[in-house]
Amino acid sequence: NMYYYGTVQLGTPPQSFKVNFDTGSVDLWVPGAQCTSNACRSVNKYNVAASSTGELTRRPFRIRYVTGSMTGLVARDTLRFGGFTVPQTEFGQSVQEADFFVGQNFEGIFGLAFPSASSSGMTPPIFRMIQQRQLDAPVFSVYLGSESGRSDSEILFGGINSSRFNGELKYVPLAEAAHWRVPLTGAATISGNGKARAASPLSIGERSAILDTGSTLIVMGDRDASLVNQAIGARSVGNGLYIIPCGAGPTLAIRLGEHVLELTKDQYTLQDTSGVCVSGFAGGLDNGSGWILGDVFLRAYYTVHDVGGRRVGLA
């Protein structure tokens, strides 16, 4: 459950690729036939010459991630996935990839953020699908399962699967129409049960938070990470990471807009293969910057990404 990926096809006849569906980035890209980086060895590579519907634009692009960057050329071809066919989809075919991508379970990235955040000028597939009126509604919804290796996770394009959650969706307006960024207006630890529940606010101030299926942890500035992890009883092991005693612990509440979302100790704790419990809250971003709400958070909530309404729903 480090990353969530699925299969898409590009070209005619189809060429298949495993991609990480990533709400934290914008563009779709896959390894290109000309890529000689270590990450491109023993993976599928897109070959425009093998596709009767493919076109290479020769337009360069470069994407920087927290974990590294990649460069390549923009291509156009027919995209197929989940029963959809999206002709003339723009995507990147990599020429160079950072070593971070070596050995990953996915070969490319399927960005799901807004076109205004694209550094390459490409229109993300989800927005082409909306333009072509392929979706019943301009939304997509995400359910992330918690067990590694299982295929019960789901991204539903064009609707909401109400069987995946209980209660009502809580909608939070976006702080910007670039990333899936919402206002984060506070955080607190909660101890006790029932009427004995007691909240202890954390002095982190107002922030923003990006919902990012492409990140494993909840990442923030080092100062915020220190405050949060001290409050839940975790200690630093360097590089922005913290370990925490296994067993019972406080709930952490995060206020997004006007709504409070809670994470229990089980939900914000990861356990490695040696049985060590790792805190799901990590540092590494600039102090005072926003948070990245990665899969540790998103596994706890069904999320509806309302493109038309510029809002996020959580339940």
Secondary structure, 3 states (H helix, E strand, C coil): CCCCEEEEEECCCCEEEEEEEECCCCCEEEEECCCCCHHHCCCCCECHHHCCCCEEEEEEEEEEECCEEEEEEEEEEEEEECCEEEEEEEEEEEEEECHHHCCCCCCEEEECCCHHHCCCCCCCHHHHHHHCCCCCCCEEEEECCCCCCCCCCEEEECCCCHHHCCCCCEEEECCEECCEEEEEEEEEEEECCHHHCEEEECCCCCEEEEECCCCCCEEEEHHHHHHHHHHHCCEEEECCEEECCCCCCCEEEEEECCEEEEECHHHHEEECCCCCEEECEEEEECCCCCEEECHHHHCCCCEEEECCCCEEEEC
